[in-house]
Amino acid sequence: MSLSNGKNSPGPKTPLRHPAFWLVSVLVGLVARLGAVVFRGLIGWFHILLFMGRFSFI
């Protein structure tokens, strides 16, 4: 015996179209790039702090 009668089940989902995939991939790429740049700067900052013993943002 099934509790689901099929009336409340969601219909078929419409897939994303080509421009939507393109937009999502560009946004993901930009966020990843920003994260990589920030992470690289953070590593450099810790390197200068731990090995040189001073703060520097240049």
C-alpha positions as CSV (number, residue, x, y, z in Angstrom):
1,M,0.0,0.0,0.0
2,S,1.4,3.3,-1.0
3,L,0.8,6.5,0.9
4,S,1.5,8.7,-2.1
5,N,-1.3,9.2,-4.6
6,G,0.8,11.2,-7.0
7,K,-1.3,14.4,-6.8
8,N,1.2,16.2,-4.5
9,S,4.3,15.0,-6.3
10,P,6.2,17.8,-8.0
11,G,6.1,18.0,-11.8
12,P,9.1,17.6,-14.1
13,K,11.8,20.2,-13.4
14,T,12.8,22.4,-16.3
15,P,16.5,22.2,-16.9
16,L,18.7,25.3,-17.0
17,R,19.2,26.6,-20.5
18,H,22.5,27.4,-22.2
19,P,22.8,31.1,-21.0
20,A,22.0,30.1,-17.5
21,F,24.7,27.5,-17.4
22,W,27.1,30.1,-18.9
23,L,26.2,32.7,-16.3
24,V,26.5,30.3,-13.4
25,S,29.9,29.0,-14.6
26,V,31.2,32.6,-15.0
27,L,30.0,33.5,-11.5
28,V,31.6,30.4,-10.0
29,G,34.8,31.1,-11.8
30,L,34.9,34.7,-10.6
31,V,34.3,33.7,-7.0
32,A,37.0,31.0,-7.2
33,R,39.4,33.5,-8.7
34,L,38.8,35.9,-5.9
35,G,39.2,33.2,-3.3
36,A,42.5,32.1,-4.8
37,V,43.8,35.7,-4.9
38,V,42.8,36.2,-1.2
39,F,44.3,32.9,-0.2
40,R,47.6,33.6,-2.0
41,G,47.8,37.0,-0.2
42,L,47.1,35.4,3.1
43,I,49.8,32.8,2.6
44,G,52.2,35.6,1.6
45,W,51.3,37.6,4.7
46,F,51.9,34.7,7.0
47,H,55.2,34.0,5.3
48,I,56.4,37.5,5.8
49,L,55.1,37.6,9.4
50,L,56.7,34.3,10.4
51,F,60.0,34.4,8.6
52,M,60.7,38.2,8.6
53,G,59.0,39.0,11.9
54,R,57.2,42.1,10.6
55,F,53.9,43.2,9.1
56,S,53.9,44.2,5.5
57,F,51.2,44.6,2.9
58,I,53.4,45.6,0.0
